[in-house]
Amino acid sequence: MTIKWLGHSCFLLTSQEGTRIVTDPFDETVGYRVEAIEAEIVSTSHEHYDHNNISIIKGDAKHIKGAGKVRIGDIEVTSVESFHDECKGKKRGKNYIFKFGIDNINICHLGDLGHVLNRKQLEEIGKVDILLVPVGGIYTIDYNEAYEVVELIGPSVVIPMHYKTPALSFELDSADKFLEKMGKWEHTNKQEIMLTKDKIGRDRQVLVLNYTQ
C-alpha cells in the first residue's frame, strides 16, 4: 500500500491492486494545492469545506460517509460514529472514523475527532496497524488527547495530520508538541511512502510526511 499526503486530512491510499482511496478532500480556501484526483473510493468524515470537496474526484468513485461496514472491490471499510467536539456534537456535529482494510493492513483515519474515544468506539474500530490522527487542536483533539488516543488504539504506525503548516490558511497548532509527547519519531522527507505488512513491526513508528506545494 502507498500513502500520499495531499495536505490537511487528505490522503491518497493505493492498494497493490491499484484501488485508490481519497480521504477528506478540501477546497481551495484551505491553502493546500487543489487538483483533480482519480480514485475509486472517496470518504468524508463530516460536512465541512475542508473535508468534503468531493467535486475534485475524477471517475466513478464510490462516496462513503456515515457509519457502517461495506466491501468495495478489494477494500474492506468500517466506519464508526464519533463527534467533532467534546460536547457530543453540540458545537460542531458528528464525525465519522474510517478504517480501511488494504493489502492485509488496517489503516484508520480519525477525521476531525473532537474527543477521546470510549470503549464501545474502540471495540467497533478494532485492530489498527496504521493510524492517521489529527494533532492540531482548536477544532479537534489536541496533542495530549491525540497521544491518549494513540495509546488506546495501539497502532504500529502513527502519521499525524490536521496541523499547522506554512501552506495552511487558518490557525492550528503545529505537530511539534505531539511529536515531543510521542518521544521517538521520524521525518520521512517524503510526501508518499509505501508500507507492506512485513514492514510493520511491533515497535511503534511515528512518521511525519512532507507536503510538497
Secondary structure as the mmCIF struct_conf table of DSSP 4:
data_model
#
loop_
_struct_conf.conf_type_id
_struct_conf.id
_struct_conf.beg_label_comp_id
_struct_conf.beg_label_asym_id
_struct_conf.beg_label_seq_id
_struct_conf.end_label_comp_id
_struct_conf.end_label_asym_id
_struct_conf.end_label_seq_id
STRN STRN1 THR A 2 GLY A 7
TURN_TY1_P TURN_TY1_P1 HIS A 8 SER A 9
STRN STRN2 CYS A 10 THR A 14
TURN_TY1_P TURN_TY1_P2 GLN A 16 GLU A 17
STRN STRN3 ARG A 20 THR A 23
BEND BEND1 ASP A 24 ASP A 24
HELX_RH_3T_P HELX_RH_3T_P1 GLU A 28 VAL A 30
BEND BEND2 GLY A 31 TYR A 32
STRN STRN4 ILE A 37 GLU A 38
BEND BEND3 GLU A 40 GLU A 40
STRN STRN5 ILE A 41 SER A 43
BEND BEND4 SER A 45 HIS A 48
TURN_TY1_P TURN_TY1_P3 TYR A 49 HIS A 51
HELX_RH_3T_P HELX_RH_3T_P2 ILE A 54 ILE A 56
STRN STRN6 ILE A 57 LYS A 58
BEND BEND5 GLY A 59 ASP A 60
HELX_LH_PP_P HELX_LH_PP_P1 ALA A 61 ALA A 61
STRN STRN7 LYS A 62 ILE A 64
BEND BEND6 GLY A 66 ALA A 67
STRN STRN8 GLY A 68 ILE A 72
TURN_TY1_P TURN_TY1_P4 GLY A 73 ASP A 74
STRN STRN9 ILE A 75 PHE A 83
BEND BEND7 HIS A 84 CYS A 87
TURN_TY1_P TURN_TY1_P5 LYS A 88 ARG A 92
STRN STRN10 LYS A 94 ILE A 102
TURN_TY1_P TURN_TY1_P6 ASP A 103 ASN A 104
STRN STRN11 ILE A 105 HIS A 109
BEND BEND8 ASP A 112 ASP A 112
BEND BEND9 HIS A 115 HIS A 115
HELX_RH_AL_P HELX_RH_AL_P1 ARG A 119 ILE A 125
BEND BEND10 ASP A 129 ASP A 129
STRN STRN12 ILE A 130 PRO A 134
BEND BEND11 ILE A 138 THR A 140
HELX_RH_AL_P HELX_RH_AL_P2 TYR A 143 ILE A 153
BEND BEND12 SER A 156 SER A 156
STRN STRN13 VAL A 157 MET A 161
BEND BEND13 HIS A 162 HIS A 162
TURN_TY1_P TURN_TY1_P7 PRO A 166 ALA A 167
BEND BEND14 SER A 169 PHE A 170
BEND BEND15 ALA A 175 ALA A 175
HELX_RH_AL_P HELX_RH_AL_P3 ASP A 176 MET A 182
STRN STRN14 GLU A 186 HIS A 187
BEND BEND16 GLN A 191 GLN A 191
STRN STRN15 GLU A 192 MET A 194
HELX_RH_3T_P HELX_RH_3T_P3 LYS A 197 LYS A 199
BEND BEND17 ARG A 202 ASP A 203
STRN STRN16 GLN A 205 VAL A 208
#
